[in-house]
Amino acid sequence: MLAFRYMTQFKHIGILHHPKKADSIILAEEIDRYLSANYPCKIWHESAWEVEAVLPHLKHADLLITLGGDGTLLRAARMGAPHHAPMLGVMMGRLGFLAEIMPDNWQEPLDRMFDGSYWIEERIMVRACVERPGPEDEPPVVICEYDALNDVVVSRGDVARVVRISAELDGGYLTTYTCDGLIVSTATGSTGYALACGGPILPPELRNILVIPISPHLSMDRAIVLSEGSEVRLRAYADYPTILTVDGQVVVELKDGDEVVVVGSPHVARFVRLSDRSYYYQSLMDKLRWTDGRKKSES
């Protein structure tokens, strides 16, 4: 049981469904009808993929309910974080590290939330900026800028060859990796691609940044955990196009001379949590099936 109560009232609620999951669209309509019948709130729902349709609603949104997997929550975070909109994930994917409730038991958790029995978890995001050399004696030109909740990755793209990536940390040269790519991850992303590459599991509230190479070859093969406020500057060297990937969803083709600058985002992702504050590690063990679910008997 939670020992505290929030007094925040959710008045403008957005429901974001997965466009390729028919059951998520049906559930969005069911949740809409239930909340409209039981609580004084305005509700809208859209596909989480339709950014242009979602953005006009976000100015007034004080809750986003997502129906899908973690990918749907990642999309919602990038859209909702600048507007401080907290998210509540309904698990309709495979692992669901970020989701909070299940699709076959959502009414009771929503009632508890409206009763104030929840807490807000904040997780940092990172911001990736692509800088391209300008004309002679001119400063670099910013090509694009994206926030990520999980990670940003500079990699070799479609060519099955290693790429050389130089890395600077806070303005000082670190090393040049020979690898398939380099991941710059948040604590949230430490259980994703970074974990698959042998990286450490970081607690979700940690505000540090993780740097880890993908399949390094005869170069540094250890993960580095950076302090809050660090800047990572990456440049890929290859005779073929390399790419920047943001949360595994946004892809930018890099040109020769481009640099990717990664810093902490000014925005944070906010999650509505109904479980106990100690939920994280037990949930992680269960989802990864690293435990049989039984507590060790006391001696």
N, C-alpha and C positions, 0 to 999 in steps of 0.2 A: 504494500500500500504506500502511496505517496504521502509524505508528511506535510505537504504544503498545497496551496490552491492559488491559481492565477485568476485574476479578475478580468482579464482581457476578454472582450466579447467579439466574436468573429461576425462581422456584418456583411463583408463582401468576399465571397468565396469563389475561387476558380477551380474547376475540375479539368485536369489535363489527361486525356486518354491516349493510348497507343493506337495509331491509325490502322495497324495491321493485326490487331487483336480484337476480333469482333466482340468477345466477352467483355473487354474493357469498355467498349462503347455502351453496351447494355448496362453494365454496372454504373457507369457515369449517370445514366438516366435514372436508375434506381436511387442512387445517393441524392441526386437532385430532388426527386420527389419526396424522399424521406426528410431531408433537411428543410425543404420549403414547407412541409406540413407541420413540422415540430419546432422550428426555431425562426426567429425574426431576422432573416438574412437574405441578401440578394445573391443569386447564384448564376454563374455562366460556365459553360464548358466548351472546350476546343481541343483539337488535336495538338499534342505537345510538339508536333513537327511544324505546325503552321505559325511561325514566329510572328509574321506580320498581323495575323488575326489575334494573337494573344497580347501583343504589346500594348494596344490601347486600353486593355482592361487592368493592367498592372499598377497604374497610378493609385487606384483605390483598393486593390486587393490586400486583404489582411490574412489570407490563408490560401495556399495552393494544395489541393489534394491530387496526387498523381496516381494513375492507374497503369501499371506496367512494371518493368524491371528497373534496375539501377540506371540504365541508359535514359529512361524517361525522367528520372530525378536529376540526372546530370543536365539535361536540357532545361528543366524547370529552374535549376539553380542558376544557370547562366542568365536566364531571362529575369528571374525574380529577385536575385540578390541585390541589384541596384535599387530596388524598391522596398527592401527590407521585408519581403513577404516570406513568412515561414512556410515550410512544406511538411505535408503528412503523406507518406508513401504507403500505398496499398500494394502488397506484394503480388505481382502477376507475371513475374519473370522466373529465372532459374534460381539464382543464389539470393539476391535481394539483401545485400549487406546494409543498404540504406533505408529500406522500407520498414514500416513500424507495425502495420496491421495486415491481416489476411483477408482475402476476398470472401471467404465463407463465414467471417465473423467481424463485421465492420460496424454494425449498429451500436452495440454496447460500447466499444471504444470511442465512437464519436460522441455518444451521450456523456461519457466520462470527460471527454475533452471539453465539451460545452459546459460541463459542471465545474470546470477549472482544475481538474486533476491531471495536470500535465506540466512538463517543463520544457524549456527551449535550449536546445544544444546548438552552439555556434561552431562552425568549422571554417578554417581559412581557405581562401582560394589563391591561385597564382595568376599573374597576368603575363602573357607572352606578346612581345612586340617584334615585328620584323622590320629591321632597318636596312635600307638599300643605299649604297654609295651614291651621293649626289654628283652633280657636275664638279669640275675641278674647283677646289677651294670652297665648295659649298658643303654645308652639313648634311648628314645622311637624311634620307627621306623615309618617313614611317609609312610602310606599305599597308599594314593591317595590325590590329590589336584585338586580342581575345582573352577573356578570363576562363579559367578552368578550375573545376572542383577536384578532379582526380589528378591529371597530369598533362604535361606537354612533352612531346617526343620529337626529336630531330632524328631522321633515319634515312636509309638508303633508298627507300621507295620500292619500285618494282624490280630493280636489278639485283640479282643474287650475288652481290659482291660487297666486300666491306667498304666502309666509308671512314675517312679520317675527320674527326671533329675536335677542334681546339676548344678548350674551356677556360674562361676567366672567371674568377670569383672576387667580387668586390673590387674590380679594377686590376687585380693581379693575376698573372698567368698561372694556371694550375698544371695542365698537361694536355697532350693531344691523344685522344683515344683512337684506336683502330678497332672498329666494331660494326655491328649492324645498325646501331643507333644509340642514342642517349636519352634517358628518361629524367625529367625534372618533375618530382611528385610532391603532393601535399601528404599529410598524415592520412587523409581519406584515401588517396591513391595508393598508399603503401600496401593495401590488401588487394590491389589489382595487378596491373602489368608489372609493377615494381616487385611484387611478391613472386610472380612467376620467374623473374630474373634473379631471384635469390636475395632480394632486399629485406630489411628488417620490418617488422610490424610496429607501427607507431601508434600511440594512443590518439584517439580522434581529436582531442582538444589541443594537441601539440601544435605550436605555430611555426615549427621548423620546416625546412625544405629538404627533400631527399634527392640526391643525384646518383644515378646508377646506370652503368653501361649495359647494353644488350649484346650478348655474345662477344665480349672483348677478345681480341687476338693479339697476344704478345704486347699488351698494354695494361694499364691499371685495371684490375678487375674487382675492386672493392666499392661498396656503396659509401657515400659521404653524406652525413647529416649536417646541414648548415643551420646557423643561428637565424632567428627571426630578423627580417630586414635585409637579408643578403641579396645580392644581385648576381645572377648567372648570365654570362654572355657566351653564346655558342656560335661557331662558324664551321660549316661543313666543307670539306675539300673532296671533290670527285669530278670525273669527266662525264658525268651523267646527272640528270636532275635528282635532287634530294628533296625531302618533304618535311614539313612541320605538321604534326597532328595534335589537335586539341581535344582532350577527353575522348579520343578515339572516334570523334564524330565530325570534326571540322578539319579539312585537309588543305594545306597551302603548299604549292610547289615553290621551292626556293631556287633562286638564281645564283650564279657565281658571284661571290662578294657579299651576299646577304648575311646579316647577323641576326640571331634570335636572342633577344634580351628578356630574361624571366625574372620577375620580382613578385613580392607579395601583392595581391590585389587589395585595393581599398575596401572591397566588399567582402562580406562573409556569407556563407550559406547557413540558413537557420532552419532547424528541424524541430517539429513538435514531437516530443517523446512522452509516451505513456508508461513505459517500463521504468524500473528502478535505475538510478544513475550508474549502477555497477553492471549494467546489461552487456557492455561491449565485448569483453573477452569470452564470456560464456556463449554469447550469440555467435561470435567468430568461430569458436571451437565446434559448435553444433553445425554451422553451415558448411564448414570445411571437413566435417566428419572426422575431426581429430580427437574426439572423445566418444565414449559409449553412453554418455549422458548420466552416468552413475557417480555420485559423490563417493570419494574415498572414505571408507569407514574409519572412524576415530579409533586410535589405539588406546 
